[in-house]
């Protein structure tokens, strides 16, 4: 599907964005491992999260989906059963990496696969620590999916992570629920901690002391109802759009503002973005708030170090803000962008160049000269939802029409993105 975006003269409105993808995935997984019924409100019905539901149904869990509400009939920590067919994660890196930690500890074997994009995303980063715990994982594609996982008894490990990755950390933590002993994980810098928060909410025993995370085997997890907040990664597209589009004033309601995820807000505020955090509260252990944004004159900044894992998914749309800002913005320490749904350093440079702006690609990030003007063009999503939505944000400030080819990949994380953008 192609989508045409036209220039806007201002964004106004109060609205909600799609439910948090990270939290939606985990709610289904942990609810499946918990004893009793878990009701999930505000669930993201994007393709990735539906892939997680599909996998756990194949593992013997009864899951009911009604619009944005999900009911998971959990069978307890040892309640999964051998799937009769291969588990297909679709395009979901979260699903394949997290479920690997769970499946490694089962008393049955299973097979995992995904689409062509998933089969290019590195799996050795989870295979290595899980193998140290005693897992037996076979890759038929030299460290990439498809995978065969032979269930085994696991033991705790001490693991220092070479790269900050919430998916790798979560995979180890899920395996630790079944492993004898106390597992210790050392993070180089903090990555998103939804797994720790939610597993403890369900009855696990995970502690984080100065970046050293410990977790031990559990006898049982217990069902809990959850409300999924709006996804800050989805909100980021509208935050940037309102900052760079003149005459804009928006309020995005009920957004998760977990500190491990708010790098995008910190970065944009540092550039002079007028962003207010309103009505801050807590839900299921997660911080939630409304986010108010006004059009702003932005100035350049440098992104590096600890802030990068806190905004890694938002860097493509952050590039739009940097291209509009006064001065030159430097993004460093972001090599992780190369192993997402696409190589996001290369793809954002390639597609934005079609719109008449220039980004310099570096080994670990980008150099972005500001005050450049976008021109409407035909661009390609690379089947990457965040590239498609970033191009749409650029399109609302570009002269002329912008057409995004294969634009429907946004369904992975934000099914009603274009409708919401058009409504403002």
CORRAFEN-V870625 format. One record per run of one state. SS is the DSSP state (h for helix, s for strand, l for the rest). FROM is the first residue (numbers start at 1). LEN is the number of residues. If there is no record, write none. Layout:
((SS:FROM:LEN) (SS:FROM:LEN))
//
This chain:
((l:1:2) (s:3:3) (l:6:6) (s:12:5) (l:17:2) (s:19:1) (l:20:1) (h:21:13) (s:34:8) (l:42:5) (h:47:12) (l:59:3) (s:62:5) (l:67:2) (s:69:7) (l:76:11) (s:87:2) (l:89:4) (h:93:11) (l:104:5) (s:109:5) (l:114:4) (h:118:3) (l:121:3) (h:124:9) (l:133:3) (s:136:4) (l:140:7) (s:147:4) (l:151:4) (s:155:1) (l:156:2) (s:158:3) (l:161:5) (h:166:11) (l:177:3) (s:180:1) (l:181:1) (s:182:5) (l:187:7) (h:194:8) (l:202:4) (s:206:4) (l:210:2) (s:212:5) (l:217:4) (s:221:2) (l:223:3) (s:226:2) (l:228:2) (s:230:1) (l:231:1) (h:232:13) (l:245:4) (s:249:8) (l:257:6) (h:263:8) (l:271:3) (s:274:10) (l:284:2) (s:286:9) (l:295:4) (s:299:1) (l:300:2) (s:302:2) (l:304:1) (h:305:3) (l:308:4) (h:312:13) (l:325:1) (s:326:1) (l:327:1) (s:328:4) (l:332:3) (h:335:5) (l:340:4) (h:344:11) (l:355:4) (s:359:4) (l:363:2) (s:365:5) (l:370:5) (s:375:1) (l:376:2) (s:378:3) (l:381:4) (h:385:11) (l:396:3) (s:399:1) (l:400:2) (s:402:4) (l:406:1) (h:407:6) (l:413:4) (h:417:7) (l:424:1))
//
